[in-house]
Amino acid sequence: MDERVDQTEARPAAETVSRATPAVRRTSTGYWVLTGLIAAGLAGGGWYLWTQHATQTASRAAPAARSALGAPQPVGFATVDTGDIRIMLNELGTVTSLDTVTVYTQINGQLQEVGFKEGQVVKKGDFLAQIDPRPYQAALEQAQGTLAKDQGLLAQAQADLKRYQTLGRQDSIAQQQLDDQRYLVQQYTGTVQTDQGAVDTAKLNLAYCHIISPIDGQVGLRQVDQGNYVQTSGTTGLVVITQMQPISVLFSVPEDNLPDIIQRVRAGATLSIEAYDRANTRLLATGQLGTIDNLIDTTTGTLKLRGIFANPDELLYPNQFVNARLLVNTMPNAVRVPVPAVQRGEPGTFVYLIKPDNTVSVRPIKVGPVDGNYQAVLSGLNPGDRVVTDGTDRLRDGAAVSLPAQQAGGRAAGGAPPSATPDSTSPANPAGVHEHRRQPQGQ
């Protein structure tokens, strides 16, 4: 009986477990359905946001694309004309004085007086300094005394020789005595000459006490003060004098340019040189080619040239670094364009040529030397053509352009505006010359 009771009580428990199992299975299926719905919703939202972003981007790009394809681009332009193009070499140079003298003392003594002011301009022969002359005056007097003594001895010997010669003709004295007297006269003659040399030396030393300028020029800073004892073995000197007018500029040019320079010089041409400051913006002086060196430097392949400058304002100073511009030749009536109009890219060197319908075309050109803000055009353009000078980065072949009314009016009047054809002497492009540099110059 107990066994039946246990079986009866155990059966409901099994049924309970059997009924609970389907509930758990239904709960798991609902979870995965809910997760799939959430994932689908997120994917749909992301797709919607992406399509909206793409639509907005396309709407913003559409006007720009329409503008690039059809809307005229505002540009600056210039009209091609003709003019002289200077072929110039722009090189680094050093100002060098044609005559530089360091004044040294030629005798030893105390510096009694300084007769110049620092920076003073002196002429040849002007008084510079005085050294104590008293020791050399005493030496001169002593030499003169010795000379007078020996001159007296020579005169006495000469008088005796005349008497001995008379007696010799009368056979009154021995021939040996006559010969000895003749030799004595020769000895005194040599002694007098030596004494005369000592006198001249003493006079020269006395003259050295009075120091004068050997050249015309400008004195520098005083190296020795008054009262010091100066010696010929000194290494500093008293003062340095440099010639300022005229003055020269030394610079080097590549040997490849030598044939053109020699050809012009042998033809009798005077090649002008302009000296600019270190920044290459200010013209300091204008001169001409003076000398061509006779040797090419094999280490650099360059040749030294010397330019001569009158330097009336003394803007050129010795050892000053300058930019020397040598005018080698001139291309008369050359077709030229402003430098900003010249572009370089895949077609090579080209410009954007403005057609009559205000569209542009890429026109390849062959260019020549640069002079200031202009560059020579050897082929590809004709006078009167219009080229773009500003706004080229937004252009392509066939693009439409709009021209400023002010520039268009200037062109109709027969000339390009000043902004389109800048002055070649403007400092905006100071180094716009046909350069042959061996190092970057920021030109």
Disulfide bonds with the S-S distance in Angstrom:
none
